[in-house]
Amino acid sequence: MAPTELLPHRPPFLFVDEIVDLRPGESARARWYVDPDAAFFEGHFPGNPILPGVIIVEALAQTGALAALADPETEGKLALFAGIDKVRFRRPVRPGDTLDMETALTRRRGPVGEGKGAAVVGDERACEAVVRFALVDVDEATT
């Protein structure tokens, strides 16, 4: 299954290239091949390009959204950010790196849920975060 079958995101704001493992309503593992030509590397930072941390957190959230939106109960829903906690950056992510991500859904109460995510490059942890999301009807998100 392609990430775009579940996620509404499209380039340049799609940060998942491949679904490695998917357990609907539980967890997802995904991979993103960080494009060395991505426009944000021009300014972050010239001569020393580093993937912005907020983009890594977004990639973890998209990975969690795969797990949430693959659940048949969430058909017709959109996952929106509701909060971010306990973010830690452990190593820089560079152009051309492969980011392996895993987000496990840890709580869900009604339309609001939480997931614990981690992103690694090779065998080194790059980032970890707790992401919160709200599941809304697609129609509600467009008004």
Kinemage of the C-alpha trace (Angstrom):
@kinemage 1
@onewidth
@group {chain A} dominant
@subgroup {mainchain}
@vectorlist {calphas} color= white
{ca met a 1} P 0.000 0.000 0.000
{ca ala a 2} L 1.255 3.468 -0.862
{ca pro a 3} L 1.288 6.154 1.854
{ca thr a 4} L -0.917 8.354 -0.349
{ca glu a 5} L -3.725 5.771 -0.119
{ca leu a 6} L -4.103 6.714 3.569
{ca leu a 7} L -2.577 10.164 3.956
{ca pro a 8} L -3.973 13.304 2.345
{ca his a 9} L -0.468 14.843 2.232
{ca arg a 10} L 1.262 15.339 -1.095
{ca pro a 11} L 4.724 16.592 -2.052
{ca pro a 12} L 6.339 18.745 -0.999
{ca phe a 13} L 4.698 18.041 2.385
{ca leu a 14} L 4.607 14.234 2.258
{ca phe a 15} L 7.415 12.845 4.442
{ca val a 16} L 6.741 9.121 4.074
{ca asp a 17} L 7.988 7.260 0.999
{ca glu a 18} L 7.367 3.683 2.057
{ca ile a 19} L 5.242 1.815 4.586
{ca val a 20} L 7.431 -0.878 6.148
{ca asp a 21} L 4.868 -2.304 8.589
{ca leu a 22} L 1.306 -1.309 9.334
{ca arg a 23} L -0.910 -2.469 12.169
{ca pro a 24} L -4.184 -0.564 11.804
{ca gly a 25} L -5.146 1.241 14.989
{ca glu a 26} L -1.890 0.178 16.682
{ca ser a 27} L 1.356 1.203 14.978
{ca ala a 28} L 3.185 1.959 11.772
{ca arg a 29} L 6.761 1.785 10.605
{ca ala a 30} L 7.707 3.902 7.634
{ca arg a 31} L 10.725 5.103 5.702
{ca trp a 32} L 11.546 8.458 4.202
{ca tyr a 33} L 14.441 9.015 1.818
{ca val a 34} L 15.441 12.600 2.621
{ca asp a 35} L 15.745 14.390 -0.718
{ca pro a 36} L 19.065 16.224 -0.938
{ca asp a 37} L 17.406 18.739 -3.281
{ca ala a 38} L 14.600 19.710 -0.859
{ca ala a 39} L 14.230 23.498 -0.884
{ca phe a 40} L 14.510 23.929 2.904
{ca phe a 41} L 18.156 22.763 2.840
{ca glu a 42} L 19.092 25.951 0.958
{ca gly a 43} L 18.393 28.036 4.046
{ca his a 44} L 18.807 25.496 6.869
{ca phe a 45} L 21.797 25.958 6.864
{ca pro a 46} L 23.887 27.181 3.899
{ca gly a 47} L 27.062 25.109 3.753
{ca asn a 48} L 25.863 22.845 6.589
{ca pro a 49} L 22.432 21.469 5.628
{ca ile a 50} L 20.410 19.901 8.451
{ca leu a 51} L 16.831 18.679 8.243
{ca pro a 52} L 14.662 21.005 10.378
{ca gly a 53} L 13.484 19.270 13.556
{ca val a 54} L 9.888 20.310 12.993
{ca ile a 55} L 9.908 18.357 9.726
{ca ile a 56} L 11.157 15.236 11.557
{ca val a 57} L 8.312 15.609 14.062
{ca glu a 58} L 5.843 16.027 11.183
{ca ala a 59} L 7.222 12.829 9.600
{ca leu a 60} L 6.635 10.977 12.887
{ca ala a 61} L 3.094 12.374 13.028
{ca gln a 62} L 2.448 11.243 9.449
{ca thr a 63} L 3.694 7.783 10.407
{ca gly a 64} L 1.262 7.709 13.328
{ca ala a 65} L -1.518 8.966 11.059
{ca leu a 66} L -0.947 5.910 8.853
{ca ala a 67} L -1.776 3.648 11.814
{ca ala a 68} L -4.763 5.743 12.880
{ca leu a 69} L -6.257 6.148 9.406
{ca ala a 70} L -5.758 2.492 8.432
{ca asp a 71} L -8.247 1.513 11.139
{ca pro a 72} L -11.618 0.838 9.448
{ca glu a 73} L -13.334 2.846 12.232
{ca thr a 74} L -11.653 6.033 11.002
{ca glu a 75} L -12.824 5.918 7.385
{ca gly a 76} L -13.635 9.430 6.174
{ca lys a 77} L -11.519 11.037 8.900
{ca leu a 78} L -8.555 13.361 8.787
{ca ala a 79} L -5.856 13.283 11.478
{ca leu a 80} L -4.855 16.758 12.684
{ca phe a 81} L -2.115 17.701 15.133
{ca ala a 82} L -3.440 18.294 18.651
{ca gly a 83} L -0.126 18.530 20.511
{ca ile a 84} L 3.508 17.546 20.767
{ca asp a 85} L 5.386 16.543 23.924
{ca lys a 86} L 8.689 15.130 25.069
{ca val a 87} L 10.527 15.923 21.832
{ca arg a 88} L 14.216 15.130 21.878
{ca phe a 89} L 16.655 15.497 19.010
{ca arg a 90} L 19.608 13.132 19.289
{ca arg a 91} L 21.530 13.574 16.033
{ca pro a 92} L 21.250 15.751 12.930
{ca val a 93} L 19.558 14.389 9.829
{ca arg a 94} L 21.338 15.310 6.617
{ca pro a 95} L 20.393 15.467 2.939
{ca gly a 96} L 20.402 11.951 1.473
{ca asp a 97} L 19.843 10.190 4.819
{ca thr a 98} L 17.194 7.520 5.141
{ca leu a 99} L 14.893 8.146 8.087
{ca asp a 100} L 13.307 5.010 9.548
{ca met a 101} L 10.322 5.919 11.702
{ca glu a 102} L 7.999 4.087 14.034
{ca thr a 103} L 4.980 5.491 15.819
{ca ala a 104} L 2.884 3.381 18.189
{ca leu a 105} L -0.570 4.625 19.154
{ca thr a 106} L -0.632 4.596 22.939
{ca arg a 107} L -4.012 6.144 23.780
{ca arg a 108} L -7.264 6.968 22.125
{ca arg a 109} L -10.290 8.481 23.718
{ca gly a 110} L -13.025 9.364 21.284
{ca pro a 111} L -11.599 11.435 18.452
{ca val a 112} L -8.374 12.319 20.315
{ca gly a 113} L -5.342 10.056 20.450
{ca glu a 114} L -1.666 9.930 21.257
{ca gly a 115} L 1.324 8.158 19.778
{ca lys a 116} L 4.920 7.635 20.787
{ca gly a 117} L 7.348 7.921 17.913
{ca ala a 118} L 11.017 7.516 17.162
{ca ala a 119} L 13.093 8.217 14.062
{ca val a 120} L 16.492 6.657 13.378
{ca val a 121} L 19.198 7.001 10.763
{ca gly a 122} L 21.083 3.737 10.471
{ca asp a 123} L 21.392 2.544 14.057
{ca glu a 124} L 21.384 6.042 15.588
{ca arg a 125} L 18.265 7.590 17.096
{ca ala a 126} L 17.636 10.997 15.556
{ca cys a 127} L 14.422 12.035 17.289
{ca glu a 128} L 11.710 10.869 19.650
{ca ala a 129} L 8.393 12.519 20.419
{ca val a 130} L 4.914 12.038 21.764
{ca val a 131} L 2.385 13.327 19.241
{ca arg a 132} L -1.296 13.973 19.883
{ca phe a 133} L -3.906 13.976 17.168
{ca ala a 134} L -7.574 14.693 16.654
{ca leu a 135} L -9.609 12.726 14.148
{ca val a 136} L -12.134 14.942 12.397
{ca asp a 137} L -14.544 14.371 9.537
{ca val a 138} L -12.987 15.431 6.267
{ca asp a 139} L -15.985 17.728 5.698
{ca glu a 140} L -15.365 19.498 9.051
{ca ala a 141} L -11.716 20.151 8.150
{ca thr a 142} L -12.644 22.046 4.994
{ca thr a 143} L -15.060 24.513 6.586
